[in-house]
Amino acid sequence: MRWLASIGLLLIMKLVRCLYSTSSKGTEQEEAERPLSNADEANPTKQKSGLLNFQQNCPKPLNKLQIGPPPKSIISSNSHNSHDGFASRSPLHSAPPPPLAFLFVPFPPGRMMLENGDRAAGHEPARPHREQVKVDPGKAAPLTWRRNISSQGNVPVEFTVSFRDKIHLAPIGFRLWRQIREEAAKGMGTIMNPFTKRPVTSTHAIPLGGIGSGSIGRSYRGEFMRWQLFPRICEDKAVLANQFSVFVSRPNSEKYSTVLCPGSPAELTESPNSGIGSWDWKLGGNNSTYHALYPRAWTVYEGEPDPALRIVCRQISPLIPHNYKESSFPVSIFTYTLYNSGKTAADVTLLFTWTNSVGGMSEFSGHHSNSKIMMKDGVHAVLLHHKTADGLPPVTYAIAAQETEDVRVSECPCFGVSGNLEGISANDMWKEIKQHGSFDHLNSVDVSAPSEPGSSIGAAIAASVTIPSGTVRTVNFSLAWDCPEVNFMRGKTYHRRYTKFYGTHGDAAANIAHDAILEHGQWESQIEAWQRPVLEDKRLPEWYPITLFNELYYLNSGGNNGSPPLCSLVSLEERKFSLDRSRSHMERSMDVTSQPDTAVDILERMTSVLELVHTPVASNSAFGTNLLQEGEENVGQFLYLEGIEYHMWNTYDVHFYSSFALVMLFPKLQLSVQRDFAAAVMMHDPSKMQLLSNGQRVPRKVLGAVPHDIGITDPWFEVNAYNLYDTDRWKDLNPKFVLQVYRDVVATGDKKFAQAVWPSVYVAMAYMDQFDRDGDGMIENDGFPDQTYDTWSVSGVSAYSGGLWVAALQAASALAHEVGDKGSAAYFWFKFQKAKVVYEKLWNGSYFNYDNSSSQQSSSIQADQLAGHWYARACGLHPIVDEPKAKSALGKVYNYNVLKFKDGRRGAMNGMLPDGSVDMSSMQSREIWPGVTYGLAATMIQEDMIDMAFRTASGIYEAAWSEQGLGYSFQTPEGWNDNDEYRSLGYMRPLAIWAMQWALSKRNSSRQEMKPEISEEDLLRQHAGFTKVARLLKLPEGETARSLFQVVYDYTCKRMWM
C-alpha cells in the first residue's frame, strides 16, 4: 500500500498549490535578529554557609555547567551535613545507509559508516581538548557513593497489585497475556512481560562501556553481571569465572592468594575440583570499600589479602560530555595501584579471567574459540571469539594488559571452565599461576579449538610485578568487546557508532583495548575537569553531586545494548505508511478559496519536508536526518529504552523529564532525537494495532500526533510500540514536543534546527486544536489516562496536561519569533493568553486542582501539577502562573506529598488528598516517581525555594541510594508505592535529576521578553489558516464501538468504586 503515501503527498501538494494560488503572497518573513543563546554565566563567590545562606546570597547562575555545543559551565549549590554512604569528602542493503546511530543508552552519534568497513585510515589516539588535569588513579574522588564489598544491602521488593487494581486491570492483563503468547509464537517480544520474574539484587554498581556500545554491569562485590549486548536482551546473572584475582609472595615465605570477590558463591559447589570452585575464594571483604562516581569506580582493598599491601582498582569507561567519539567505545580500563607498606618486597601477580560468554547460558552453546595476540606498546591481549546463537551477531572480546619496565605480562589463551575439560582446566590454570606467578611455563597453543556444545571455555591474562618495601606500582588492564552490528526483529541491520573509527569487520576488539590502555589518562583528565567543580562546591549537599553523576549510569545500561550509529536499510515494500487518513477527508479540505500567508507558508514547508521523508533512503520513516540543514553535522540516530523492563525506544513522555541530561551533556544527540520525532509528526501509519485497554483496533500513528515512542521491533519505521491506550489521543505528547524543541534551541542556539523543525511544531500544535472541545482555548482530557500517568484517569481541564498546553502555546510563540514567523508568534501568544485564563480556574486558593471534573479525585494534590510552569521557566519564558500561586502550590505539595508520607524520606507522593491521606484512586496516584520528584525540585529551585528543593529530592536519595534505603542503587525504578514496593527497575525518568542542575545553572537568567502585537484583521487571518490546518488533522469523530463485555465490565467497575 505504498501508493497511499504517494496519494497523500500529492493531495497535500495539490491543496497547498490551490491555497497558494488563491491567496496573495506576503513578503518573506524576515530573519530573526539573533539566535537564542545561553546568557553568560557568572561564577559566584564561594560560600560555605548553609542552604538558606545559599538561597539568599546567590543572585547569579552557579558555577560552570556544560550546556551548549562547546562545553559551557557546570554549576553548584549548597552544603549539608554528611550522609552515610559517602566518602569523606542481515545482509546490509546496497542503498546508501543512513548515518550512524547510537542505540542503547544515550549518547554519541556519528556520521557515515566507513565504506570499506576497515579501521579508519590514520586513526590516532584522541588528543586532549583542554589542558590536562593530573589525576591519581589510586585516589578516589572526594565525594563518592560507597559500600563495604561484603555487605548485601536491602533486596528490592516488587510491587503487588491491590484487589481494586486487580479488578480494574484484569482485562488489560488478560489481553497482555494473550499478546505475549501470540508474539512468542512468532519469535517476537512484547513491550513488557510482568508474568516473567527477573533476578533481583541490591549489589548493582557502575556498568562498563560507553554509550551505544552495549553494556556489561558490575556489582560492588566484583562480579560481572547484567549483560546487555543485544537489543532488548538483558541477562542479569553474574558469570562467576569473570574475575580479578591476586597472588602475593614475600621472601619470608608468606603467601596469599584469593579471588577479589568476597565469599564463595553456592554455584561453585557443582565442580569443586576441576572448575572455578577449586580457586581460592578467601576474600573476607570486611576491610574493603567500593567507591562509585559514574563513569569511574574505585575498589580499595585495605590489607586484604596481604595485611601490608593496599590494593586500589580504578575502573573507568569513556563517558565524556560533548565527546561523540571516545564516548561510544565498548571498553573499560582497570588500573591497579599497589602500595607495599611491608618491610620486605612483595611479588604480586594480578590475574584477569574471562569466560567466552555473552551472559545467560550462552557459554554452553559451543563453537567458541580463543586466541592470543601481541600488540605494540607492550600490550598483550587474548581474544575470545563468541559465535552467538539464535541468529544474534557474533561478539569478540579482548582482555589485555600492558607490559612495562616493572610489569611482566603472560597469557593463558584457553582453559576449560566446565563441561568437557580436555586440555587445561580452570584448576590447572589456577595452580600454574599460584606456583609460578605467571604463565611462562604453561604449555598452551596460541589458538584454541572451537568449544563443544555443553562445555564452557575461558581465557586469562596475568600481570606480575615486584614491589619493593615502601613503594607503589601500577598495572593497567582493559576489557573491550566488538559487536558492530545491531539487528532488530524486522530484519534491519545497523552499525554502532564506534565502527566509524574501528570498522565493521568485527576484528577491532584488540585495537580498542590497546588504544584504551594508552589513552585512558586523557579520558580521566577530561572527566575530572567536568566533575570537579560540582564536587568541590561546598554549597551543595553531599548526596547531590554523587547522585547527580551516578544517575547517569542509565546512559549506558538503560535498556538494551549499544546503539546503531550506522544503519543499513532493507526493502520497505511491505510498509503501509501514508499521509492521508482518507481521501474524502482531504477532498473536503479542497474547497478553500483563500488562505492566510502563514498557513500557506507552513503547508509549503510541510510539503517540502514530506517530499524528503519519501526519498528512497528514508522511505516512510521517522529518520530525522532529512531535517539536517546545510553545514550541520549528521550525528545519526540515538535510541535508549524506557526501562530495562519496559521495551520501547525513546519513550517521549518520559524523555521529557530525562532529556535534560542529554541536552546538557550531549546536545547533538538530543537534537538528533528531536529531529526523529519532528519527522514522525509528519508520518502517518494506517496499519492497525490492538489496544490492551479495550481491545479496539486503531491506526498505529496518525499525521500530526507525536508518537509515544520511536518503536521497538522496527524503530523509526514502525513507531508506537506502546499499545495500552491510543496515544494519538493523549494530551501531553504534543505539548512536550513543542516545549522540548524550544528548550533545545535555548540550550544550543541552533537556529537552523529551529527552522527545520518549525513546520512539525506548527502541525503538532494544530493537531491539538481538536481537543479544545468548547473553543475556550484550553484542551480537555477525555476521561481516561491520556497522558504519562497511564493508570490515573483525568477528565476535562487538568493541572498537568492543561499546564503543559499553556506553556507549549507560549513556547510555540517564542519559537515562531526565532524563525521569523511574526504572524504565528503573535497568534500563539494570543492563544497563550486565552488559555492561561482558563487554566487559572483550577486554582482553589492554595493549589491547582487535579482536574475540573468534580469527581472525588478532582481535588487531589498532584506533585506534578506545575509541570508546564516548570518547563516554561526552564526555557526562560514567562511563568504560566504568578509567583505567589506557584510558591503556594509548591508549598502545598511539599507539606502534603513530601512531608506527610514518611516524613519526606521517600520523595513526593504523586497524589495526596486534602485530608492528608494518600490518593488511592489508582495504582500510580499512590506511587512516588523519582523522576517527577527531581522535576518538582527543579521547579522549586526556579522559584528560589532552594532549601525545600534539596529536602524534597533528598527523599529519593534516602530511598534509592542510601545504605538504609530500598536497594535501588544503579537501578533506580520508575517508582515505588506506599508500601515501599518498586515498579520497573532501571528506568529512564530519574535522569531528570539533571533538570535540577539545569535550574541551578539558569537561576536569575534573563527572561525572554516577548509581547507580540497583531491587528484584529491579521489575527483573524492567522486563525483561519490555523483552523484549516487543524481541520486537516482532525481525528474521526467517536471511537470504534467497544464490545458488550467491555461496556458491562467498565460500568460494573465504576459502580463498585464510585
WOFENTA-V15041 format. One record per backbone hydrogen bond with DSSP energy under -0.5 kcal/mol. NH is the residue of the N-H (numbers start at 0). CO is the residue of the C=O. E is the energy in kcal/mol with one decimal. If there is no record, write none. Layout:
NH_CO_E / NH_CO_E
This chain:
3_0_-1.6 / 4_1_-0.7 / 4_576_-0.6 / 5_1_-1.4 / 6_2_-2.5 / 7_3_-2.7 / 8_4_-2.4 / 9_5_-2.7 / 10_6_-2.7 / 11_7_-2.0 / 12_8_-2.5 / 13_9_-2.7 / 14_10_-2.6 / 15_11_-2.7 / 16_12_-2.6 / 17_13_-2.5 / 18_14_-2.8 / 19_15_-3.2 / 20_16_-2.4 / 21_17_-1.1 / 22_19_-0.8 / 31_817_-0.5 / 41_39_-0.6 / 43_41_-0.7 / 53_49_-1.9 / 54_50_-2.4 / 55_51_-2.0 / 56_52_-2.1 / 61_999_-1.3 / 64_72_-3.7 / 64_73_-0.6 / 66_64_-0.8 / 72_64_-3.5 / 73_63_-5.8 / 73_64_-0.7 / 78_48_-0.6 / 79_539_-0.6 / 85_82_-0.9 / 86_143_-1.2 / 97_566_-0.6 / 99_110_-3.8 / 100_494_-0.8 / 101_636_-4.5 / 102_100_-0.6 / 103_560_-1.4 / 103_561_-5.0 / 109_99_-0.6 / 109_634_-3.7 / 116_113_-0.6 / 119_500_-0.7 / 122_119_-1.6 / 133_131_-0.5 / 136_134_-0.8 / 138_135_-1.9 / 139_137_-0.5 / 144_291_-2.6 / 145_84_-2.1 / 146_289_-1.9 / 148_287_-1.7 / 149_284_-0.7 / 150_147_-1.9 / 158_981_-2.4 / 165_161_-2.7 / 166_162_-2.2 / 167_163_-2.3 / 168_164_-3.1 / 169_165_-0.9 / 172_168_-2.8 / 173_169_-2.4 / 174_170_-2.3 / 175_171_-2.6 / 176_172_-2.4 / 177_173_-2.2 / 178_174_-2.5 / 179_175_-2.7 / 180_176_-1.8 / 181_177_-2.2 / 182_178_-2.8 / 183_179_-2.2 / 184_180_-1.7 / 185_181_-0.8 / 185_182_-0.5 / 186_183_-1.4 / 187_182_-3.2 / 195_192_-1.4 / 196_194_-0.5 / 204_217_-2.6 / 207_215_-3.1 / 208_330_-0.6 / 209_328_-1.7 / 210_326_-3.5 / 214_227_-2.1 / 215_207_-1.0 / 216_224_-1.8 / 216_225_-1.5 / 218_222_-2.1 / 219_202_-2.2 / 221_218_-1.1 / 224_216_-2.0 / 224_222_-0.6 / 225_235_-1.4 / 226_234_-3.1 / 227_214_-3.0 / 227_225_-0.5 / 229_232_-0.5 / 232_229_-1.8 / 233_231_-0.6 / 234_226_-2.4 / 235_233_-0.8 / 238_223_-1.8 / 239_237_-0.8 / 241_238_-1.7 / 242_240_-1.1 / 242_352_-1.0 / 244_350_-2.3 / 245_257_-2.5 / 246_348_-2.1 / 247_255_-3.2 / 248_346_-2.1 / 249_253_-2.2 / 250_344_-0.6 / 252_249_-1.7 / 255_247_-2.7 / 257_245_-2.0 / 258_279_-2.6 / 259_243_-2.9 / 260_258_-1.8 / 262_282_-1.5 / 267_264_-1.7 / 268_265_-1.6 / 269_266_-1.2 / 270_267_-0.9 / 271_268_-0.6 / 274_270_-1.2 / 276_270_-0.8 / 277_274_-1.9 / 278_275_-1.4 / 280_278_-1.0 / 281_279_-1.0 / 282_258_-0.5 / 287_284_-1.4 / 288_299_-2.1 / 289_146_-3.3 / 290_297_-3.5 / 291_144_-2.7 / 292_295_-2.8 / 295_292_-2.8 / 296_314_-2.2 / 297_290_-2.6 / 298_312_-2.4 / 299_288_-3.1 / 299_297_-0.5 / 300_298_-0.6 / 300_310_-3.4 / 301_286_-1.0 / 301_299_-0.9 / 302_300_-1.1 / 302_308_-0.8 / 306_304_-0.6 / 308_305_-2.1 / 309_338_-2.6 / 310_300_-2.0 / 310_308_-0.6 / 311_336_-2.3 / 312_298_-2.6 / 313_311_-0.6 / 313_334_-3.0 / 314_296_-3.2 / 314_312_-0.6 / 315_332_-2.0 / 316_294_-1.3 / 317_330_-0.5 / 318_316_-2.0 / 319_317_-0.7 / 321_664_-2.2 / 322_319_-2.0 / 323_321_-0.6 / 327_324_-2.1 / 328_325_-2.0 / 330_328_-1.5 / 331_478_-2.0 / 332_315_-2.4 / 333_476_-2.6 / 334_313_-2.7 / 334_332_-0.5 / 335_333_-0.6 / 335_474_-3.2 / 336_311_-2.9 / 336_334_-0.5 / 337_335_-0.5 / 337_472_-3.3 / 338_309_-2.9 / 338_336_-0.5 / 339_337_-0.6 / 339_470_-2.3 / 340_307_-2.3 / 340_338_-0.8 / 341_307_-0.8 / 345_466_-2.2 / 346_248_-2.9 / 347_345_-0.7 / 347_464_-3.1 / 348_246_-2.6 / 349_462_-2.8 / 350_244_-2.7 / 351_460_-2.6 / 352_242_-2.6 / 352_350_-0.5 / 353_458_-2.6 / 355_456_-2.7 / 356_354_-1.9 / 361_358_-1.6 / 363_360_-1.8 / 364_361_-1.6 / 366_450_-3.2 / 368_384_-1.8 / 370_382_-2.4 / 371_445_-1.8 / 372_380_-3.0 / 374_372_-0.5 / 374_378_-3.0 / 378_375_-1.3 / 379_377_-0.6 / 379_400_-2.9 / 380_372_-2.2 / 381_398_-2.2 / 382_370_-4.0 / 383_396_-2.0 / 384_368_-3.1 / 384_382_-0.6 / 385_383_-0.7 / 385_394_-3.2 / 386_384_-0.7 / 387_385_-1.3 / 391_388_-1.6 / 394_385_-1.8 / 395_481_-1.6 / 396_383_-2.4 / 397_479_-2.6 / 398_381_-2.1 / 399_477_-2.4 / 400_379_-2.0 / 401_475_-1.6 / 402_377_-3.4 / 402_400_-0.5 / 403_406_-1.1 / 407_463_-2.7 / 409_461_-2.3 / 411_459_-2.8 / 414_457_-2.1 / 415_423_-3.0 / 416_414_-0.5 / 416_455_-2.6 / 417_455_-1.3 / 420_418_-0.6 / 425_273_-0.6 / 425_415_-1.6 / 426_273_-1.8 / 428_424_-2.6 / 429_425_-2.0 / 430_426_-2.5 / 431_427_-2.3 / 432_428_-2.0 / 433_429_-2.2 / 434_430_-2.2 / 435_431_-2.6 / 436_432_-1.7 / 441_438_-1.5 / 443_441_-1.2 / 447_369_-2.8 / 450_367_-2.9 / 453_363_-3.2 / 454_451_-2.3 / 455_417_-2.6 / 457_414_-2.8 / 458_353_-2.4 / 459_411_-2.3 / 460_351_-2.0 / 461_409_-3.1 / 462_349_-2.5 / 463_407_-3.2 / 464_347_-2.8 / 465_405_-0.5 / 466_345_-3.0 / 466_464_-0.5 / 467_465_-0.6 / 469_339_-2.1 / 470_467_-1.6 / 472_337_-1.9 / 474_335_-2.2 / 476_333_-2.5 / 477_399_-2.2 / 478_331_-2.4 / 479_397_-2.3 / 480_329_-1.8 / 481_395_-2.6 / 482_480_-0.5 / 485_493_-2.7 / 487_491_-2.1 / 489_712_-1.7 / 490_487_-2.2 / 492_567_-0.9 / 493_485_-2.4 / 494_565_-9.5 / 495_483_-2.1 / 498_495_-1.4 / 499_496_-2.1 / 500_497_-1.7 / 501_497_-1.4 / 502_498_-2.1 / 503_116_-1.8 / 504_116_-0.9 / 511_507_-2.6 / 512_508_-2.6 / 513_509_-2.5 / 514_510_-2.8 / 515_511_-2.2 / 516_512_-1.6 / 517_513_-1.6 / 518_514_-2.4 / 519_515_-2.0 / 521_518_-1.2 / 522_518_-1.5 / 523_519_-2.7 / 524_520_-1.9 / 525_521_-2.0 / 526_522_-2.5 / 527_523_-2.9 / 528_524_-2.1 / 529_525_-1.6 / 530_526_-2.5 / 531_527_-2.8 / 532_528_-0.5 / 533_530_-0.7 / 534_530_-2.2 / 535_531_-2.4 / 536_533_-0.9 / 537_535_-0.8 / 539_76_-0.6 / 539_536_-1.4 / 543_540_-1.5 / 544_540_-0.7 / 545_541_-0.9 / 546_542_-2.3 / 547_543_-3.1 / 548_544_-2.1 / 549_545_-2.2 / 550_546_-2.2 / 551_548_-1.1 / 552_549_-1.8 / 553_550_-1.4 / 554_551_-2.1 / 555_552_-1.7 / 556_552_-2.4 / 557_553_-1.1 / 558_556_-1.2 / 562_102_-0.6 / 562_211_-3.9 / 564_494_-1.2 / 564_562_-1.0 / 565_99_-0.6 / 565_494_-5.2 / 566_97_-1.4 / 567_492_-2.9 / 574_571_-2.0 / 577_683_-3.4 / 585_581_-1.7 / 586_582_-2.9 / 587_583_-2.2 / 588_584_-0.6 / 588_585_-1.0 / 589_586_-1.6 / 590_587_-0.6 / 591_588_-0.6 / 599_595_-2.0 / 600_596_-2.8 / 601_597_-2.7 / 602_598_-2.8 / 603_599_-2.5 / 604_600_-2.3 / 605_601_-2.6 / 606_602_-2.4 / 607_603_-2.2 / 608_604_-2.5 / 609_605_-2.9 / 610_606_-2.6 / 611_607_-1.6 / 612_608_-2.5 / 613_609_-1.2 / 614_611_-2.0 / 618_614_-2.6 / 619_612_-1.0 / 620_612_-0.6 / 621_715_-2.4 / 623_621_-0.7 / 625_622_-1.0 / 626_623_-2.2 / 627_624_-1.5 / 631_628_-2.4 / 634_632_-1.0 / 638_101_-3.8 / 638_102_-0.7 / 640_557_-0.9 / 641_647_-2.0 / 642_645_-1.7 / 643_984_-0.5 / 643_985_-2.6 / 644_984_-0.5 / 646_190_-3.3 / 646_644_-0.7 / 647_645_-1.4 / 648_710_-2.4 / 649_639_-3.3 / 650_647_-0.6 / 651_707_-3.1 / 652_707_-0.5 / 654_650_-2.6 / 655_651_-1.5 / 656_653_-1.8 / 657_653_-1.8 / 658_654_-2.6 / 659_656_-0.9 / 660_657_-1.7 / 661_657_-0.7 / 662_658_-2.8 / 663_659_-1.5 / 664_660_-1.8 / 665_661_-2.6 / 668_665_-1.2 / 669_665_-1.5 / 670_666_-2.4 / 671_667_-1.6 / 672_668_-2.3 / 673_669_-2.3 / 674_670_-2.4 / 675_671_-1.9 / 676_672_-2.0 / 677_673_-2.4 / 678_674_-2.5 / 679_675_-2.1 / 680_676_-1.9 / 681_677_-0.9 / 681_678_-0.5 / 682_679_-1.7 / 684_700_-3.4 / 685_575_-1.0 / 688_697_-2.3 / 690_695_-3.0 / 691_722_-2.8 / 692_723_-1.6 / 694_690_-1.5 / 697_688_-2.4 / 697_695_-0.5 / 699_684_-0.7 / 699_686_-2.2 / 700_684_-1.9 / 703_680_-2.9 / 704_701_-1.7 / 709_648_-2.4 / 715_709_-2.6 / 716_713_-1.5 / 717_713_-2.6 / 719_708_-1.7 / 726_724_-1.1 / 728_725_-1.7 / 729_726_-1.3 / 730_785_-2.9 / 735_731_-2.1 / 736_732_-2.0 / 737_733_-2.0 / 738_734_-2.5 / 739_735_-2.4 / 740_736_-2.4 / 741_737_-2.2 / 742_738_-2.5 / 743_739_-2.6 / 744_740_-1.9 / 745_741_-2.3 / 746_742_-2.6 / 747_743_-2.3 / 748_744_-2.6 / 750_748_-1.3 / 753_749_-1.6 / 754_750_-2.5 / 755_751_-2.1 / 756_752_-2.1 / 757_753_-1.1 / 760_756_-2.1 / 761_757_-2.7 / 762_758_-2.4 / 763_759_-2.6 / 764_760_-2.2 / 765_761_-2.5 / 766_762_-2.5 / 767_763_-1.0 / 768_764_-0.6 / 768_765_-1.1 / 769_766_-1.0 / 770_767_-2.0 / 771_768_-1.6 / 772_770_-1.2 / 774_771_-0.7 / 779_770_-2.3 / 780_795_-3.3 / 782_793_-1.9 / 783_793_-0.5 / 785_783_-2.5 / 786_784_-0.7 / 789_787_-1.7 / 791_788_-1.4 / 792_790_-0.7 / 793_783_-0.7 / 795_780_-2.0 / 798_849_-1.8 / 801_797_-1.2 / 802_798_-1.2 / 803_799_-2.0 / 804_800_-2.1 / 805_801_-2.3 / 806_802_-2.3 / 807_803_-2.4 / 808_804_-2.2 / 809_805_-1.5 / 810_806_-2.4 / 811_807_-2.8 / 812_808_-1.8 / 813_809_-2.4 / 814_810_-2.7 / 815_811_-2.4 / 816_812_-2.0 / 817_813_-1.8 / 818_814_-1.9 / 819_816_-0.9 / 820_815_-2.7 / 821_819_-1.3 / 824_820_-2.2 / 825_821_-2.3 / 826_822_-2.2 / 827_823_-3.0 / 828_824_-1.6 / 829_825_-2.2 / 830_826_-2.2 / 831_827_-2.2 / 832_828_-2.3 / 833_829_-1.9 / 834_830_-2.7 / 835_831_-2.4 / 836_832_-1.2 / 837_833_-1.1 / 838_834_-2.6 / 839_835_-1.8 / 840_837_-1.4 / 841_838_-2.0 / 842_839_-1.8 / 843_846_-2.4 / 848_841_-2.6 / 848_846_-0.5 / 849_857_-1.2 / 849_859_-0.5 / 850_857_-1.2 / 851_794_-0.7 / 851_796_-1.4 / 857_854_-1.1 / 859_856_-2.0 / 860_911_-3.7 / 861_859_-1.0 / 862_909_-2.3 / 864_861_-1.5 / 866_863_-1.5 / 869_865_-2.9 / 870_866_-2.1 / 871_867_-2.3 / 872_868_-2.4 / 873_869_-2.4 / 874_870_-1.8 / 875_872_-1.4 / 876_871_-2.7 / 885_881_-2.3 / 886_882_-2.7 / 887_883_-2.1 / 888_884_-2.8 / 889_885_-2.4 / 890_886_-2.3 / 891_887_-2.3 / 892_888_-2.5 / 893_889_-2.5 / 894_890_-2.7 / 895_891_-2.1 / 896_892_-0.9 / 897_892_-1.6 / 898_893_-2.6 / 899_895_-0.9 / 900_897_-1.0 / 901_899_-0.6 / 902_898_-0.8 / 903_897_-1.1 / 903_900_-1.4 / 904_901_-2.0 / 908_896_-2.4 / 908_906_-0.6 / 909_926_-2.8 / 910_924_-1.8 / 911_860_-1.5 / 912_916_-3.4 / 915_912_-2.5 / 918_910_-2.1 / 919_917_-0.8 / 925_921_-0.9 / 926_923_-1.4 / 927_975_-3.2 / 928_907_-0.6 / 928_926_-0.5 / 929_927_-0.6 / 932_928_-2.4 / 933_929_-2.6 / 934_930_-1.9 / 935_931_-2.7 / 936_932_-2.5 / 937_933_-2.2 / 938_934_-2.0 / 939_935_-2.1 / 940_936_-2.2 / 941_937_-2.1 / 942_938_-1.1 / 943_940_-2.0 / 944_939_-2.9 / 945_943_-0.7 / 948_944_-2.1 / 949_945_-2.3 / 950_946_-2.1 / 951_947_-2.3 / 952_948_-2.5 / 953_949_-1.8 / 954_950_-0.6 / 954_951_-1.1 / 955_952_-1.3 / 956_952_-1.3 / 957_953_-2.7 / 958_954_-2.1 / 959_955_-3.2 / 960_955_-0.6 / 960_956_-2.1 / 961_956_-2.1 / 964_961_-1.6 / 965_958_-3.7 / 967_959_-0.5 / 970_967_-2.1 / 973_982_-1.0 / 973_983_-1.9 / 974_982_-1.3 / 975_927_-1.8 / 976_980_-2.1 / 977_925_-0.9 / 979_976_-2.0 / 981_156_-2.6 / 982_974_-2.3 / 985_970_-1.5 / 986_971_-2.1 / 987_641_-2.5 / 990_987_-1.9 / 991_988_-2.4 / 992_989_-1.6 / 993_990_-2.2 / 994_991_-2.3 / 995_991_-0.7 / 995_992_-0.8 / 996_992_-1.1 / 997_993_-2.1 / 998_994_-2.5 / 999_995_-2.6 / 1000_996_-2.1 / 1001_997_-1.4 / 1002_998_-0.6 / 1002_999_-0.6 / 1004_1001_-2.2 / 1007_875_-3.4 / 1008_1006_-0.8 / 1009_1007_-0.7 / 1018_1014_-2.5 / 1019_1015_-2.1 / 1020_1016_-1.9 / 1021_1017_-2.7 / 1022_1018_-2.5 / 1023_1019_-2.4 / 1024_1020_-2.1 / 1025_1021_-2.7 / 1026_1022_-2.8 / 1027_1023_-1.8 / 1028_1024_-2.0 / 1029_1025_-2.6 / 1030_1026_-2.5 / 1031_1027_-1.7 / 1032_1028_-1.0 / 1032_1029_-0.6 / 1033_1029_-0.6 / 1033_1030_-0.9 / 1046_1042_-2.3 / 1047_1043_-2.5 / 1048_1044_-2.8 / 1049_1045_-2.8 / 1050_1046_-2.1 / 1051_1047_-2.4 / 1052_1048_-2.5 / 1053_1049_-2.1 / 1054_1050_-2.1 / 1055_1051_-2.0 / 1056_1052_-1.8 / 1057_1053_-1.4
